[in-house]
Amino acid sequence: MMGRTIFIDPGRCIGCQACVSACRECDSHRGKSMIHLDYTEPGMSVASLPTVCMHCEDPVAPCAEVCPADAILVTADGVVQQADTTRCIGCGNCVNACPFGVPKIDLQAKLQMKCNLCYDRTAYGLAPMCATVCPTGALFYGTLEELQAERPGVQVADSFVFGDVMVSTGVAMVVPADKVQWPVPGGLPVVEINGVDVR
Amino acid sequence: MTATDPAKAVSRPVPVPLDPSISPPGTRNFRDAGGIPADRWHADQNGETLVPTHCCFCGVQCGMYLRVDKGGKVFGVEPRNHDINRMRLCPKGINAYQQVNHPDRLTAPLMRRSRDEEFRECSWDEALDFTVSEIRRIQQAHGNDAFGLLGGASLFSEKTYLVGKFARVALKTKHVDYNGRLCMVSAAGANKLAFGIDRAGNPFSDILLSDCLLIAGSNVGECFPVMTQYLWGARDRGASLIVIDPRETAIARTADIHVALKPGTDSAFFNAVLHVVIAEGLTDEAYLAAHTTGWDAVKAIVQEYPPARSAEICGVPAAQIVQVARVFAGADKAMAWHARGIEHHSQGVENCLSVINLCVATGHIGKPGAGYGTITGQGNGQGGREHGQKSDLLPGGRSITNPEHRRQICAIWGIEESELPGAGTSMMEMVWQMQRREIRGLIGICNNPFVSLPNYAVVKDGYDTAEFHAQFDFFLSETAANAHVVFPVTTWAEDEGVMANAEARVVKHNKAQEPPAGVRTDTWVICELARRLGAGDHFDFPGSREVFEELRVASAGTVNDYYGITYERLDETGGIAWPCPTTEHPGTPRLFEDGRTYHPDGKIHMQVVEWHPPMDAYTEEFPLSLTTGRTVAHFLSGNQTRRLGALVEQTPRPWVEVHPSHGFRTGDPVRVVTRRGSEVFPALVTEAIRPDTVFIPYHWPVPTAANALTIDALDPRSKIPEYKVCAARIEAAERIDEVPAPPVPPGREAYPEAQVSRTDPLPPTSPQGRGTAERS
């Protein structure tokens, strides 16, 4: 987990989309939102969850690893940048590689859309727009110590299991206290085909 | 005054300039809703100024900076670390700036001599002269009271003061009221009866100190999103959360106890809770003996509401009533906050009184972390009625029927007491009077009753019957589109003034840009009309600052004392809660700390509350409860937010929320029928609502207006309409009613960005009707 990062607390999300509107307002995003909101139980409850780039650390950003044009750069402090538009060829490999389903491709604009942690703000010590405005603190920007000072007892996870692969991320997720001891499961269940384990 | 005051502006770090040559294709032509130039994202920020101000929307009044470019134009927003919101903003606040330079803005007066004609742009002189001649014609033929004035609670307090003074002194009519009548007047009435003061008892910051929070009839997550940070902050410390709401809202979802009671049964519920509190010996008898009157009568009446009886009325388990009583009364410090959910009823005052009775009986009052509050829907819902805009009030919250109060105000205004009209009627009653031709002319300022009043057919008929109707607005609202004259006035970013938020904290809005050519401030228009009506001597106000000075003096010595509040102090402090009698006084964020109220005897006057059924009776034909409310992306009648692309995209249209037990699938066309009419909405099938209740958000006009279906029954004391419950049925329909585009001035086309998804047949994708954010 990078030092100062975004913490996502789904329990606090009210689905208001202030983060989405704020992201559009960030100068580096030029009117497009790089964050989206998922509804986890439509028809059952109003539960919702903001999705930002998790800024994967280990293995280093699958999206960047698979980019054939070397358009996605990872900064020294762990921020996985948006694809450089002068290099991006719009192939969509990053979309397929991301275990969290974050990057989107705007084919018409030849633009990869993904959170870059508001580098134009964080470089000046400001928090990313989404976490600045989030009315409930479902998105929090700071260090783990700052989060824990504000929310005593809070526990976070920055490791996610996808099959045999465990991905450690720069962005962390607030989890129920008894769940932090093991990585948060993700991805699809392992399946057998014709009785053969295909893992 | 200059567009931005350098002394108040805050410099911003200069970001790394973006290289236009690397702009991705397709984004250079991006045109943001709100008329932002195509290169808005590459604006030269070196000359940018940040003007500190507040959001124009709800009663939280979040602090924000408006970003102003070198040319003096508002072009963006930046969060502000004001202690109300500590940087937080909701999507409405983030997008609010886009209306300042929106292409739909009215920039010249519109006029027509009859409703059969089309609007035409005209000069200010022509519009003002025509209005004054119509006022004179109607008043000479039918008396002064044949002309009415309807104000708004989104106006600065200076303007609401002027509206009240203009009605009484220039128009000489008793008929003045405001759209705060549709907001929190039930709570205001209850607070006045119980405590002798009309405001919340505690500041928001007290929420953080509380051990138990009871939220009654308030969808905090959508209507006051920024307030949720206080609720979560309290929960981080271990506070329990009780939510009373027929829907499982975002706040209810994570509550310790969610009581999903049937709409219109709130006072039966709270009486039963108090019944249990008494039965279990959880009352604070020492506090009751020392500080209250009427406790014995309240105690006697709640004996008639055992949990079993109320459980049947409310449709909730009796055990839940017992649980709420134990958790609330057993907490060290507990607070109750309520909003329109319990106030929009024909028994709205009683509902609020039943909550007050519970707080008082348990001793949860007047302490840090213990008390009550009502969450204001409109930005100045609190301040909008304090200084004489409401039909029965004079400045300083004085009663217009109290001879002493009348004398005091007449002395300040320089008129004879005999010239001061008496009490008028409420907003809905004025519409009925227009139908009966008792009121023949009307000026509306900052309101949109065609969407916001109940029973649209009656409202339309009332306005159509009026011989003359003028409207002040900065967009052509559905109501303004029905007028004879429309005055183009300023937005909140083009003038300065104060608002009082839900805590009764007075905050100052600052001017960020000059108004567009052709646009005047409401203050200028009111004063100019007064001058042409021959009352100019009483309306010599160059701007808001001068009005505020008179308002301060007019409120001095009253309960609503603003005398110690000055613009300079507001700039320094970020807000002062009234009463504030002297310029050294720090203000009064928390009431009753010494146990004294604002009644002459200093006691809390507890009031007996009896539950009665809602006004619209359930029958086999109309078995369901229809309830209405807001969605997070839109504000009130939607006149402002339905024009902003991001908000339209977020929630393009209304829907009807129904329980799965009715057999519909999400997206099915469902006709909702009440005794007032019927409309067709896409179904949003969700388990987050009671099976006997359906919900429609109310921000849209006919034929998708919830308020075409709601009942125009009023609370007898507060005269608030019963928006939150009426009898209804639902049935399958063929096709969904389409949402009409917002009206625009003649010669202009509807702004395309505001049309996003307008005819999209897809239903909303979440239980709260929000569209997906990612549309690519």
Interface residues (C-beta under 8 A of the other chain):
Chain A: G11 R12 C13 I14 G15 C16 Q17 A18 V20 S21 A22 R24 E25 D27 S28 R30 G31 K32 S33 I35 H36 L37 Y39 P42 G43 M44 S45 V46 A47 S48 T85 T86 K104 I105 D106 Q108 A109 K110 L111 M113 D120 A123 Y124 L126 A127 M129 T132 V133 C134 P135 T136 G137 E150 R151 P152
Chain B: P13 P15 V16 L18 I22 S23 P24 P25 G26 T27 F30 D32 R40 W41 Q45 G76 V77 P79 M87 R88 L89 C90 P91 G93 I94 N95 G221 E222 P225 V226 M227 T228 Q229 W232 D236 R237 E248 T249 A250 I251 R253 T254 V632 A633 A646 L647 Q650 P660 T666 V685 T686 E687 A688 T765 S766 P767 Q768 R770 T772 A773 E774 S776
